[in-house]
Amino acid sequence: MEKAGTGTTDMIAYCRAVALPEPTFEQHGPHFVTTVWRNWLTAAVMDELGLNDRQRAAVKYAKTQGRITNSEYQHLVNVSRKTAMRDLGHLVDQGVFALIGFKRGAHYAVTTKK
């Protein structure tokens, strides 16, 4: 893939296409490390966690977009702010989402491992 000069962007695009988190790229001394994350949030895991259809929609959205805000969630599943806070808080409590930032700058991202 790197021979064509598009390997990194292709990897990111392929991960997005199948709703996986983008790979991470790190430099460790003389080594360049690429981590491709697996999809730990399978249907069976979401069943086990007791996620409702709204929360599953949030997971799918956050996987493809990289994040979701409270406002985006409200519009996505047509719920009130209070319901959105409760649903998203439950996802954080379950370890599905991590809350990043605070107040108006806050958003939620899918955790990469359980």
C-alpha positions as CSV (number, residue, x, y, z in Angstrom):
1,M,0.0,0.0,0.0
2,E,2.8,2.5,0.8
3,K,4.3,1.9,-2.7
4,A,1.4,3.9,-4.2
5,G,1.9,6.5,-1.4
6,T,-1.7,6.2,-0.1
7,G,-1.3,3.4,2.5
8,T,-2.0,5.5,5.6
9,T,-5.0,7.2,4.2
10,D,-6.3,4.0,2.7
11,M,-6.0,2.3,6.1
12,I,-8.0,5.1,7.7
13,A,-10.7,5.0,4.9
14,Y,-11.0,1.2,5.2
15,C,-11.4,1.3,9.0
16,R,-14.1,4.1,8.6
17,A,-15.9,2.0,5.9
18,V,-16.4,-0.9,8.3
19,A,-17.1,1.3,11.4
20,L,-13.9,0.7,13.2
21,P,-11.9,3.3,15.0
22,E,-9.1,4.9,13.0
23,P,-5.7,3.2,13.4
24,T,-3.2,4.9,15.6
25,F,0.3,5.7,14.4
26,E,3.2,6.2,16.9
27,Q,6.9,6.5,16.8
28,H,8.7,4.3,19.4
29,G,12.4,5.0,19.0
30,P,13.5,3.7,15.6
31,H,10.2,1.9,15.1
32,F,7.0,3.2,13.6
33,V,4.0,1.4,15.1
34,T,0.5,1.1,13.5
35,T,-2.3,-0.2,15.7
36,V,-5.5,-1.3,14.0
37,W,-8.3,-1.7,16.5
38,R,-10.7,-4.6,16.4
39,N,-14.4,-4.2,16.8
40,W,-15.0,-5.3,20.4
41,L,-18.5,-3.9,20.3
42,T,-20.2,-6.8,18.6
43,A,-23.9,-7.3,18.6
44,A,-23.4,-10.0,21.3
45,V,-21.5,-7.6,23.5
46,M,-24.1,-4.9,23.1
47,D,-26.8,-7.4,24.0
48,E,-24.9,-8.4,27.1
49,L,-24.5,-4.8,28.1
50,G,-28.3,-4.2,27.6
51,L,-27.9,-1.4,25.1
52,N,-31.2,-0.1,23.7
53,D,-31.7,0.7,20.0
54,R,-31.0,4.4,20.6
55,Q,-27.7,3.6,22.2
56,R,-26.8,1.2,19.4
57,A,-27.4,4.0,16.9
58,A,-25.0,6.2,18.9
59,V,-22.3,3.5,18.9
60,K,-22.7,3.1,15.1
61,Y,-22.6,6.9,14.6
62,A,-19.5,7.3,16.8
63,K,-17.7,4.5,15.1
64,T,-18.1,6.0,11.7
65,Q,-17.7,9.7,12.7
66,G,-15.1,9.2,15.4
67,R,-17.2,10.9,18.0
68,I,-20.7,12.0,19.0
69,T,-22.0,15.1,20.9
70,N,-25.1,15.3,23.1
71,S,-26.7,17.5,20.4
72,E,-25.9,15.1,17.6
73,Y,-27.3,12.3,19.6
74,Q,-30.5,14.2,20.3
75,H,-31.0,14.8,16.6
76,L,-30.0,11.3,15.6
77,V,-32.5,9.5,17.7
78,N,-35.0,12.3,18.4
79,V,-34.8,12.5,22.2
80,S,-34.8,15.3,24.8
81,R,-31.5,16.6,26.2
82,K,-32.3,14.8,29.5
83,T,-32.8,11.5,27.8
84,A,-29.6,12.0,25.8
85,M,-27.6,12.7,29.0
86,R,-29.0,9.6,30.6
87,D,-28.3,7.4,27.6
88,L,-24.8,8.7,27.0
89,G,-24.0,8.6,30.7
90,H,-25.0,4.9,30.7
91,L,-22.7,4.2,27.7
92,V,-19.8,5.9,29.7
93,D,-20.7,3.9,32.8
94,Q,-20.6,0.7,30.7
95,G,-17.2,1.5,29.3
96,V,-18.5,1.9,25.8
97,F,-17.8,5.6,25.5
98,A,-15.3,7.9,27.0
99,L,-16.3,11.5,27.7
100,I,-13.8,13.9,26.3
101,G,-13.9,17.6,27.3
102,F,-16.5,19.4,29.3
103,K,-19.6,21.6,28.9
104,R,-20.0,22.9,25.3
105,G,-16.8,21.3,24.1
106,A,-17.7,17.8,25.4
107,H,-18.1,14.8,23.1
108,Y,-18.1,11.1,23.4
109,A,-15.8,8.6,21.6
110,V,-15.9,4.8,21.5
111,T,-13.3,3.2,23.8
112,T,-10.8,1.1,21.9
113,K,-10.7,-1.7,24.5
114,K,-12.9,-3.0,27.2
